[in-house]
Amino acid sequence: MNKIIVYEQEDFKGLRKEFTSDVPDLHSVDFGDCVSSLKVIGQPWLAFSDTAYKGLAHAYEEGEYNHISQSDSISSLQLVSEDLEHPQITLFNKPDFEGVSKIITEETNLTYGHFNDKASSHTVQKGVWLLYEHGNRKGWQYVAREGDKIPNYESVFHFNKTCSHVYPLKGGRATITAKILWDSKKVESEREVVIDEIKGVNNTDFEQTFTTTTSKIYESATSHSFKLKPSGLKIDESFYLSTDPSTNLLVEKGSIDSTVTTDKVEVIMPANISPHSELNIRVIRRMVTASVPVELTITKNGKSKTECGEYRSVSGSNISARYVMKPVQKKV
């Protein structure tokens, strides 16, 4: 969800309004020229000093702004709808897109190079750019949107041959949903491990009560792990993969998360041993290694892509007891 929440006072106090689509005139919703703080969720928003998306514009990326320089001077709001991946702008040192040009695809402080205070025109091939009067994102700024072709900065107030910093707007955090394909679960191995053995002997002519307790508690453990499968896609944000209500795995770029969950299992023991018999109880833990494909849907900039991963578990939660009763020779 792309959303902007605007507040009447600084520090997110006073009256508030939420918007998920463009607002050409905040006065029409009784909130004109009174915004003093705001929060952005998802894609960036542009805030304009005049109605109908005119006047001075400032951009706000995802985040919280407890104080804004436009305090009490915002009259319209517009959601940035451009694709913000792979941004590109071309600056020219002469009007009408002539002279020396410079193609820029990332944030650049022009004061460190030869193109500082030289730009006189530009074209935007991709994304939305903020052009600043001074380095380090300071001074007067201009919002340049995809498709913009400004042939002469003389028409842009305060900007002819004064551009010293360019910054491409970043999209909001991706929304990631995970679908664990349990129907495609694959059991890779199974084995049994003896974790306890108890014996009881009754040499009498009468049935005897077993000397141990009628039940025992054992601790079981399951290890969980998740990894992304190699592909041309990538995940820049971290998120939690829930395999069950109590197990969450942190998924993030370049790492494999694993965790171990434990539980208590009660095993019931037989209460009695027949006359002249030996009871042997073996407590067995069944170890199962399984893998399940996971389909991730990553939505950002209004686009969705699919990434594949694999959830693996090594479970020892299946604990049971096996009983063998056999006769013993009577003592003479």
TANORVEN-V145097 format. One record per run of one state. SS is the DSSP state (H for helix, E for strand, L for the rest). FROM is the first residue (numbers start at 1). LEN is the number of residues. If there is no record, write none. Layout:
ss=SS from=FROM len=LEN
ss=SS from=FROM len=LEN
This chain:
ss=L from=1 len=2
ss=E from=3 len=7
ss=H from=10 len=3
ss=E from=13 len=7
ss=L from=20 len=3
ss=E from=23 len=1
ss=L from=24 len=2
ss=H from=26 len=4
ss=L from=30 len=7
ss=E from=37 len=5
ss=L from=42 len=3
ss=E from=45 len=6
ss=L from=51 len=3
ss=E from=54 len=7
ss=L from=61 len=2
ss=E from=63 len=3
ss=L from=66 len=10
ss=E from=76 len=4
ss=L from=80 len=8
ss=E from=88 len=7
ss=H from=95 len=3
ss=E from=98 len=7
ss=L from=105 len=3
ss=E from=108 len=2
ss=H from=110 len=3
ss=L from=113 len=8
ss=E from=121 len=6
ss=L from=127 len=1
ss=E from=128 len=7
ss=L from=135 len=3
ss=E from=138 len=8
ss=L from=146 len=3
ss=E from=149 len=2
ss=L from=151 len=2
ss=H from=153 len=3
ss=L from=156 len=9
ss=E from=165 len=4
ss=L from=169 len=6
ss=E from=175 len=6
ss=L from=181 len=1
ss=H from=182 len=3
ss=L from=185 len=1
ss=E from=186 len=17
ss=L from=203 len=5
ss=E from=208 len=2
ss=L from=210 len=5
ss=E from=215 len=14
ss=L from=229 len=10
ss=E from=239 len=6
ss=L from=245 len=2
ss=E from=247 len=5
ss=L from=252 len=5
ss=E from=257 len=12
ss=L from=269 len=3
ss=E from=272 len=2
ss=L from=274 len=3
ss=E from=277 len=24
ss=L from=301 len=2
ss=E from=303 len=25
ss=L from=328 len=5
